[in-house]
Amino acid sequence: MARIYMIRHGEAAAGWSEDKDPGLSDLGRAQSEAAAKTIMSREASALPVLSSPLKRCQETSLPLVA
């Protein structure tokens, strides 16, 4: 059976009023690492990853493709 995992980006480093395309905060990076570990523990092989081009989304997907 096919599975689709949807992950919301980790915590952004700045609010919308400060930066329109912020990267992740330290907490956001930890959140993305934890999400990747959970998914990778359930899958036997690499998965295709699709992501928004926004910086925080790209940074959230990095642990899944590393």
Residue pairs with C-beta under 8 A, 6 or more apart in sequence:
3 43
5 39
5 47
7 32
7 35
7 39
7 60
7 61
9 24
9 28
9 32
9 52
9 54
9 56
9 57
9 59
9 60
10 24
10 25
10 27
10 28
10 29
10 30
10 31
10 32
10 35
10 56
10 59
10 60
11 24
11 25
11 27
11 28
11 31
12 22
12 23
12 24
12 25
12 28
12 56
13 19
13 22
13 23
13 24
13 25
13 28
13 56
14 22
15 22
21 54
21 55
21 56
22 55
22 56
23 55
23 56
23 59
24 31
24 32
24 56
24 59
24 60
28 56
28 59
28 60
29 59
31 60
32 59
32 60
32 61
32 62
32 63
33 63
35 60
35 63
36 63
36 64
36 66
37 63
39 47
39 64
40 64
47 64
49 61
49 64
49 65
51 57
51 58
51 60
51 61
52 58
